[in-house]
Amino acid sequence: MGTKTDTRRTTKERSTTTRRTGTTKRPATPQRTARPAASTRTTRTTRSGGGAPAPKIPFVLLILCLLGGALVALLVLRSVVAQEAYTITRLQAENRELSYVEQQMERSVAYLETSERISGEAEEMGMEQGEATLFLDLDSGEISGGGAGARENGVGAGNAGSGE
């Protein structure tokens, strides 16, 4: 049980093979007997209905149809991916253009909000710069704030309560 035998096949003379570890010879294998007459062969051919190539044809056709279907599916998938790539490229270009327009609008809004532009446009319309702001104290009836220009025009503390 501990010995290993050489299982390689050589020529027809198997009786001359030896063990790897020993020098004893194997007994010759018995010769196979010939198959029985054609009676069994005729039964097989009549059962198969036309020979061995017949069952292979549907299998080959099935494989060819599967390969053809896979090829068509691959082409359809590839065309869809290419179409989506064009759509993505178009949308990216449109996004760049809209981003550029947004930046221009932000610059325009920043310019329109400047106080210099607003005061210049107001002067063009005929508006004048206002006097200093005056505050009326309702409890005491005094007008405060302004400056020297408000006092020169006759607006003062004494005039506030008189109604003049």
SULMO-V450347 format. One record per run of one state. SS is the DSSP state (2 for helix, 1 for strand, 0 for the rest). FROM is the first residue (numbers start at 1). LEN is the number of residues. If there is no record, write none. Layout:
SS&FROM&LEN + SS&FROM&LEN
This chain:
0&1&13 + 2&14&3 + 0&17&1 + 1&18&1 + 0&19&6 + 1&25&1 + 0&26&13 + 2&39&10 + 0&49&4 + 2&53&60 + 0&113&2 + 2&115&10 + 0&125&9 + 1&134&3 + 0&137&6 + 1&143&3 + 0&146&2 + 2&148&5 + 0&153&4 + 2&157&4 + 0&161&4
